[in-house]
């Protein structure tokens, strides 16, 4: 997570999402990390989380074992 908060990581994240709206959570057994991200560039986000982003790739290869991505839509009540 340190890289994601570094200047380099923040620059890459800002290209794809509204960083200030990102919410992170860790599972109770600390085996996984989850993020709720407000994305403004979906294709770049898919590259980022799949390890195809050239800046993110070294960190991805070292740290990421599994990625799952969901699309959430607002519901009017």
C-alpha positions as CSV (number, residue, x, y, z in Angstrom):
1,X,0.0,0.0,0.0
2,X,3.0,2.3,0.4
3,X,3.5,2.6,-3.3
4,X,-0.2,3.4,-3.9
5,X,0.2,6.4,-1.5
6,X,3.6,7.5,-3.0
7,X,3.8,10.5,-5.4
8,X,4.2,8.1,-8.3
9,X,1.3,5.9,-7.2
10,X,-1.0,8.8,-6.6
11,X,-0.2,10.2,-10.1
12,X,-1.1,6.9,-11.7
13,X,-4.3,6.6,-9.6
14,X,-5.4,10.1,-10.5
15,X,-5.3,9.2,-14.2
16,X,-8.1,6.6,-13.6
17,X,-10.1,7.5,-10.5
18,X,-11.1,10.2,-8.1
19,X,-8.5,9.4,-5.4
20,X,-10.2,11.4,-2.7
21,X,-13.3,9.1,-3.0
22,X,-11.3,5.8,-2.6
23,X,-12.3,3.8,0.5
24,X,-10.0,0.9,1.6
25,X,-10.8,-2.0,3.9
26,X,-9.0,-5.1,5.1
27,X,-10.7,-8.4,5.7
28,X,-10.9,-9.5,9.4
29,X,-8.4,-12.3,8.9
30,X,-6.1,-9.8,7.1
31,X,-5.8,-12.0,4.0
32,X,-7.2,-9.5,1.6
33,X,-7.5,-5.8,0.9
34,X,-10.6,-4.2,-0.7
35,X,-11.1,-0.8,-2.3
36,X,-14.2,1.1,-3.3
37,X,-13.0,3.3,-6.2
38,X,-14.9,6.0,-8.1
39,X,-13.5,5.5,-11.6
40,X,-13.5,8.1,-14.4
41,X,-11.5,6.1,-17.0
42,X,-12.8,2.5,-17.0
43,X,-10.4,1.1,-19.7
44,X,-7.4,2.5,-17.9
45,X,-8.7,1.0,-14.6
46,X,-8.9,-2.4,-16.2
47,X,-5.3,-2.1,-17.4
48,X,-4.2,-0.9,-13.9
49,X,-5.8,-3.8,-12.0
50,X,-4.7,-6.4,-14.6
51,X,-1.0,-5.5,-14.4
52,X,-0.8,-4.1,-17.9
53,X,0.0,-0.5,-16.7
54,X,3.8,-0.1,-17.3
55,X,4.3,2.0,-14.1
56,X,2.2,-0.3,-11.9
57,X,3.5,-3.6,-13.3
58,X,6.5,-4.2,-11.0
59,X,4.4,-3.6,-7.9
60,X,1.6,-5.7,-9.3
61,X,3.9,-8.6,-10.0
62,X,5.3,-8.4,-6.5
63,X,2.2,-7.9,-4.5
64,X,-1.0,-9.0,-6.2
65,X,-2.2,-12.6,-6.1
66,X,-5.8,-12.1,-7.2
67,X,-8.0,-9.3,-8.6
68,X,-11.8,-9.2,-8.6
69,X,-13.6,-6.2,-10.0
70,X,-17.3,-5.3,-9.7
71,X,-19.3,-2.5,-11.2
72,X,-21.8,-0.8,-8.8
73,X,-24.5,1.4,-10.0
74,X,-26.6,3.9,-8.0
75,X,-30.2,3.0,-7.3
76,X,-32.9,5.6,-7.1
77,X,-35.2,5.2,-4.1
